[in-house]
């Protein structure tokens, strides 16, 4: 749903069929996400979880430091936390 919402919001200009195709979506992300759309992701914790309660206390600290360094060096116009 995330990719469709980005597309509907006008942040991407891709066909719905391309967003449904995993290989094509990966190609869009690899080739266009930063270069064309000027967007990027940064995970605070680099492992998948179903719920935030699965994270250990303090596990995000390293990611927060990385995020702050990135924000200071790139000075983005907008930062979105999900």
trRosetta pair geometry for C-beta under 8 A, 3 or more apart (Angstrom, degrees):
i j d omega theta_ij theta_ji phi_ij phi_ji
1 4 5.7 -61 -155 40 41 112
1 5 6.2 41 151 -22 73 107
2 5 5.9 -61 -153 35 28 110
2 6 6.6 28 153 -18 65 104
3 6 5.7 -50 -150 33 34 112
3 7 6.4 34 151 -18 65 106
3 12 7.4 -17 -169 25 73 160
3 19 4.8 172 127 -155 127 115
3 25 6.5 -40 -122 -139 165 123
4 7 5.6 -56 -151 38 32 114
4 8 6.1 30 153 -17 68 107
4 16 7.1 36 -116 -125 97 89
4 19 6.1 132 -74 138 69 155
5 8 5.7 -52 -139 40 32 109
5 9 6.1 31 158 -19 64 109
6 9 5.9 -60 -147 38 27 110
6 11 4.6 -77 -171 68 80 118
6 12 4.9 57 126 -2 102 112
6 39 7.9 77 -153 -154 135 175
7 10 8.0 54 171 -59 30 18
7 11 7.4 -85 -73 58 22 73
7 12 4.5 -52 -92 71 65 108
7 13 7.5 131 -142 -93 79 19
7 14 5.7 -87 -109 51 120 86
7 16 7.3 156 118 -85 163 66
7 19 6.3 -80 -36 -63 149 150
10 13 7.7 13 -156 -71 53 81
11 37 6.4 68 162 -165 76 122
11 39 6.6 68 170 -64 116 145
12 28 7.6 48 -152 170 130 133
12 37 6.0 -23 -96 -102 68 145
14 18 4.9 -109 175 78 107 129
14 19 5.7 119 110 -52 124 94
14 28 5.9 12 -100 -127 148 150
15 18 4.6 96 61 3 85 101
15 19 7.2 -154 96 -4 47 85
16 19 5.6 -56 -151 38 37 112
16 20 6.4 36 151 -21 68 106
17 20 5.7 -54 -148 35 33 112
17 21 6.6 29 154 -19 64 108
18 21 5.9 -59 -147 36 33 108
18 24 4.5 -119 -155 138 74 136
18 25 6.8 140 150 -69 70 63
18 28 6.4 101 152 -51 119 135
19 24 7.8 -82 -52 98 18 109
19 25 5.8 71 -143 -92 40 107
19 28 7.8 -35 -90 23 62 162
20 25 7.8 177 48 -46 12 118
21 24 3.8 49 90 21 116 114
21 25 6.2 169 84 -18 57 85
22 25 5.6 -54 -141 37 28 113
22 26 6.4 31 158 -20 63 103
23 26 5.9 -53 -152 34 30 111
23 27 6.5 30 150 -18 63 106
24 27 5.5 -54 -150 37 35 114
24 28 6.4 40 150 -22 67 101
25 28 5.5 -48 -148 33 33 114
25 29 6.4 33 152 -17 64 104
26 29 5.6 -54 -148 38 32 112
26 30 6.0 27 155 -16 67 110
27 30 5.8 -55 -139 42 29 108
27 31 5.7 0 170 5 67 119
28 31 6.6 -70 -131 51 18 91
28 32 5.2 -43 -167 39 60 119
28 33 6.8 87 136 -51 69 86
29 32 7.4 -45 -77 53 8 76
29 33 4.7 13 -149 -32 49 134
30 33 7.4 59 -10 10 12 107
31 35 7.0 -57 163 37 46 129
31 36 7.8 27 126 -6 70 116
32 35 6.1 -89 -134 61 31 93
32 36 4.0 -27 -158 29 82 126
32 37 6.0 64 146 -10 86 98
33 36 7.5 32 -20 47 9 84
33 37 5.6 -43 -151 46 35 119
33 39 5.5 -81 180 73 78 93
33 40 6.8 111 135 -90 106 53
34 37 7.4 -19 -52 59 7 77
34 38 6.9 40 -169 -114 41 26
34 39 6.9 -115 -90 65 42 46
34 40 5.4 38 -96 -76 94 100
35 38 8.0 -56 129 -65 9 53
42 63 7.4 152 150 -168 92 94
42 66 6.8 -163 -176 117 123 107
42 67 5.6 145 119 -99 139 83
42 70 6.1 -169 -92 49 161 168
43 46 5.1 118 94 -87 133 61
43 63 6.3 -78 120 -134 58 136
44 60 4.4 12 151 -148 118 99
44 63 3.3 133 -161 117 49 143
44 64 6.1 31 -140 -55 108 64
44 67 6.6 -22 -95 -36 83 132
45 49 7.5 11 100 -6 135 121
45 55 5.9 -134 -54 -120 172 122
45 59 5.4 37 -110 130 124 106
45 60 5.4 -68 -52 -93 98 72
45 63 5.7 -96 -53 -20 43 151
46 63 7.2 169 -28 -83 80 118
49 52 7.0 109 105 -91 135 26
49 54 4.1 -176 -153 72 121 128
49 55 6.1 -91 -37 -52 170 80
50 54 6.4 87 44 -17 71 144
51 54 5.3 114 68 -13 75 97
52 55 5.9 -37 -174 11 55 115
55 59 5.0 -142 -175 52 93 137
55 60 6.8 28 177 -42 144 97
56 59 4.5 104 62 -44 80 118
58 61 5.3 -11 -171 -21 69 119
60 63 5.1 -66 -164 49 62 114
60 64 5.7 68 139 -31 88 101
61 64 5.7 -54 -147 31 31 112
61 65 6.6 30 155 -17 64 103
62 65 5.8 -54 -154 35 33 111
62 66 6.5 32 149 -17 65 107
63 66 5.5 -53 -146 38 35 113
63 67 6.2 40 153 -23 67 104
64 67 5.5 -51 -147 35 31 115
64 68 6.4 31 155 -18 64 104
65 68 5.9 -54 -148 36 30 109
65 69 6.5 31 153 -18 64 105
66 69 5.8 -54 -149 37 31 112
66 70 6.2 31 153 -19 65 109
67 70 5.7 -58 -148 38 29 111
67 71 6.2 27 156 -18 66 107
68 71 5.7 -52 -142 37 31 110
68 72 6.3 30 157 -18 64 107
69 72 5.9 -59 -149 38 28 109
69 73 6.2 14 159 -10 65 112
70 73 6.1 -63 -142 42 27 102
70 74 5.8 -7 172 10 67 117
71 74 6.7 -67 -126 53 21 89
71 75 7.1 71 172 -90 55 34
71 76 6.5 -73 -130 20 70 96
71 79 6.4 -10 -110 -77 118 146
72 75 7.2 6 -168 -64 21 73
76 79 5.6 112 80 -64 128 82
